[in-house]
């Protein structure tokens, strides 16, 4: 049966310990895990107990990674899953970590989508189609995307598109009317505004032909 032959304090993190089994480094744990599993030099570890310690350690590390990410900005669940996969956590650990954060309300795609939409709308950066594409590209479920955009109709888009178009028009004043129309339309289209909204905005911003 494997035996713990040494437990060393890690240089970069005084609250972590390196566990050596049968004379070789095996894995790192936090002080909490040392206490919880009563790890000590000379202790024999059954395969089941060794696996339990490793799983607990990996789960804690995965959750710490999620906490660090979420402290910087909001993420969709799919984005967080991708980040953990990049760190080469096992799928079981990834799903357990995400489930724990879902249960605590820290991972919530519905809330993420609603916050994302409000942020983009308040900054006047995107129309409905662009928002839909951005949310889907972040792995948000189609139904959640639709629900988060349900109240964003043409009447909500129009003031935003109008403001964007007016700013663009100021930069194109010296160009021919047809060039102005084409460039403003393409600019709005790239930002995901609906065709009907673009047509309405163009008729407002540009002088009559």
C-alpha positions as CSV (number, residue, x, y, z in Angstrom):
1,X,0.0,0.0,0.0
2,X,1.4,3.5,-0.9
3,X,2.9,5.3,2.1
4,X,3.4,9.1,2.6
5,X,7.1,9.5,3.0
6,X,7.3,13.3,3.2
7,X,5.1,16.5,3.4
8,X,6.8,19.7,2.4
9,X,5.7,23.3,2.5
10,X,5.5,24.8,-1.0
11,X,7.8,27.7,-1.6
12,X,5.3,29.9,-3.6
13,X,2.4,29.2,-1.3
14,X,2.9,28.7,2.4
15,X,-0.7,27.3,2.7
16,X,0.0,24.4,0.3
17,X,1.9,21.2,0.9
18,X,3.7,18.8,-1.5
19,X,2.9,15.2,-0.8
20,X,5.5,12.6,-1.4
21,X,4.5,8.9,-1.7
22,X,7.2,6.2,-1.6
23,X,9.9,8.8,-2.0
24,X,8.5,10.5,-5.0
25,X,6.4,13.7,-5.4
26,X,2.7,12.7,-5.9
27,X,0.5,15.8,-5.7
28,X,0.0,19.1,-3.9
29,X,-2.7,19.9,-1.4
30,X,-4.0,22.8,0.8
31,X,-3.6,22.8,4.5
32,X,-7.3,22.3,4.8
33,X,-7.0,18.9,3.0
34,X,-4.0,17.9,5.1
35,X,-6.2,18.4,8.2
36,X,-9.4,17.0,6.6
37,X,-7.7,13.7,5.5
38,X,-5.3,13.7,8.5
39,X,-2.3,13.3,6.1
40,X,0.9,12.6,7.9
41,X,4.3,11.1,7.2
42,X,4.2,7.3,7.5
43,X,0.5,7.1,6.8
44,X,-0.6,4.4,4.4
45,X,-3.1,5.4,1.8
46,X,-5.5,2.9,0.2
47,X,-6.2,3.4,-3.5
48,X,-9.7,4.6,-2.6
49,X,-8.4,7.1,0.0
50,X,-5.7,8.3,-2.4
51,X,-8.2,8.9,-5.1
52,X,-10.5,10.8,-2.7
53,X,-7.7,13.1,-1.7
54,X,-6.7,13.8,-5.3
55,X,-10.3,14.4,-6.4
56,X,-10.9,16.8,-3.5
57,X,-7.7,18.7,-4.3
58,X,-8.5,19.0,-8.0
59,X,-12.1,20.1,-7.2
60,X,-10.8,22.8,-4.9
61,X,-8.3,24.0,-7.5
62,X,-11.0,24.1,-10.2
63,X,-13.3,26.1,-8.1
64,X,-10.5,28.5,-7.2
65,X,-9.8,29.0,-10.9
66,X,-13.5,29.8,-11.4
67,X,-13.5,32.3,-8.5
68,X,-10.5,34.1,-10.0
69,X,-12.1,34.3,-13.4
70,X,-15.5,35.5,-12.1
71,X,-13.7,38.2,-10.0
72,X,-12.5,39.8,-13.2
73,X,-15.7,39.8,-15.3
74,X,-18.9,37.8,-16.0
75,X,-18.6,34.5,-17.9
76,X,-21.1,32.1,-19.4
77,X,-21.0,28.6,-18.2
78,X,-19.6,27.4,-21.6
79,X,-16.8,29.9,-21.4
80,X,-15.9,28.8,-17.9
81,X,-16.0,25.1,-18.9
82,X,-13.6,26.0,-21.8
83,X,-11.2,27.7,-19.5
84,X,-11.1,24.7,-17.1
85,X,-10.5,22.3,-20.0
86,X,-7.6,24.5,-21.1
87,X,-6.1,23.9,-17.7
88,X,-6.5,20.2,-18.3
89,X,-8.9,19.4,-15.5
90,X,-10.8,16.1,-15.8
91,X,-14.4,16.4,-17.1
92,X,-15.8,15.0,-13.9
93,X,-14.0,17.7,-11.9
94,X,-15.1,20.4,-14.3
95,X,-18.8,19.5,-14.1
96,X,-18.7,19.1,-10.3
97,X,-17.1,22.5,-9.9
98,X,-19.6,24.2,-12.2
99,X,-22.5,22.4,-10.5
100,X,-21.3,23.8,-7.1
101,X,-21.2,27.3,-8.4
102,X,-24.5,27.0,-10.1
103,X,-26.1,25.9,-6.8
104,X,-24.6,28.9,-5.1
105,X,-25.8,31.2,-7.9
106,X,-22.4,32.3,-9.1
107,X,-22.8,30.6,-12.5
108,X,-26.1,31.5,-14.1
109,X,-26.4,31.8,-17.9
110,X,-29.8,33.6,-17.7
111,X,-28.4,36.3,-15.4
112,X,-25.2,36.5,-17.5
113,X,-27.3,37.0,-20.7
114,X,-29.5,39.7,-19.2
115,X,-26.5,41.6,-17.8
116,X,-24.7,41.2,-21.1
117,X,-27.6,42.7,-23.0
118,X,-28.1,45.6,-20.6
119,X,-24.4,46.4,-20.8
120,X,-24.3,46.4,-24.6
121,X,-27.5,48.4,-24.9
122,X,-26.4,51.0,-22.4
123,X,-23.2,51.5,-24.3
124,X,-25.0,51.7,-27.6
125,X,-22.6,49.2,-29.2
126,X,-24.9,46.5,-30.6
127,X,-28.2,45.7,-32.2
128,X,-30.4,42.7,-31.5
129,X,-28.8,40.5,-34.2
130,X,-25.3,41.2,-33.0
131,X,-26.3,40.6,-29.4
132,X,-27.8,37.3,-30.4
133,X,-24.7,36.2,-32.2
134,X,-22.4,37.2,-29.4
135,X,-24.4,35.3,-26.8
136,X,-24.6,32.2,-28.9
137,X,-20.9,32.4,-29.6
138,X,-20.4,32.3,-25.8
139,X,-22.3,29.1,-25.6
140,X,-25.6,30.5,-24.1
141,X,-28.5,28.2,-24.9
142,X,-30.8,29.5,-27.7
143,X,-33.8,29.6,-25.5
144,X,-32.0,31.7,-22.9
145,X,-30.8,34.0,-25.7
146,X,-34.3,34.5,-27.0
147,X,-35.7,35.2,-23.5
148,X,-33.0,37.8,-22.8
149,X,-33.7,39.6,-26.1
150,X,-37.4,39.3,-25.9
151,X,-38.0,42.9,-24.9
152,X,-35.5,44.3,-27.4
153,X,-37.7,45.1,-30.4
154,X,-37.3,47.7,-33.1
155,X,-38.6,50.5,-30.7
156,X,-35.8,49.7,-28.3
157,X,-33.2,49.4,-31.1
158,X,-34.1,52.6,-32.9
159,X,-32.7,55.2,-30.5
160,X,-29.5,53.3,-30.3
161,X,-29.1,52.9,-34.0
162,X,-30.0,56.5,-34.5
163,X,-27.3,57.7,-32.1
164,X,-24.7,55.4,-33.8
165,X,-25.7,56.6,-37.2
166,X,-25.6,60.3,-36.3
167,X,-22.1,59.9,-34.9
168,X,-21.0,58.1,-38.1
169,X,-22.7,60.7,-40.3
170,X,-20.6,63.5,-38.7
171,X,-17.5,61.7,-39.9
172,X,-18.9,61.3,-43.4
173,X,-20.2,64.8,-44.0
174,X,-17.8,65.6,-46.9
175,X,-18.7,62.4,-48.8
176,X,-21.3,62.0,-51.5
177,X,-24.8,61.2,-50.3
178,X,-24.8,57.7,-51.8
179,X,-21.4,56.9,-50.1
180,X,-22.8,58.2,-46.8
181,X,-25.9,56.0,-47.1
182,X,-23.9,52.9,-48.1
183,X,-21.3,53.3,-45.3
184,X,-23.7,54.1,-42.5
185,X,-25.9,51.1,-43.6
186,X,-23.0,48.7,-43.5
187,X,-21.7,50.1,-40.2
188,X,-25.1,49.5,-38.6
189,X,-25.4,46.1,-40.2
190,X,-22.1,45.0,-38.8
191,X,-23.4,46.0,-35.4
192,X,-26.4,43.7,-35.7
193,X,-29.2,46.2,-36.2
194,X,-32.3,44.9,-38.1
195,X,-32.9,46.0,-41.7
196,X,-36.1,47.7,-40.8
197,X,-34.3,49.8,-38.1
198,X,-31.5,50.7,-40.5
199,X,-33.9,51.9,-43.2
200,X,-35.8,54.0,-40.6
201,X,-32.6,55.5,-39.3
202,X,-31.2,56.3,-42.7
203,X,-34.4,58.2,-43.6
204,X,-34.0,60.3,-40.5
205,X,-30.2,61.0,-40.5
206,X,-29.6,61.6,-44.2
207,X,-31.0,64.6,-46.0
208,X,-33.8,63.8,-48.6
209,X,-32.5,62.8,-52.0
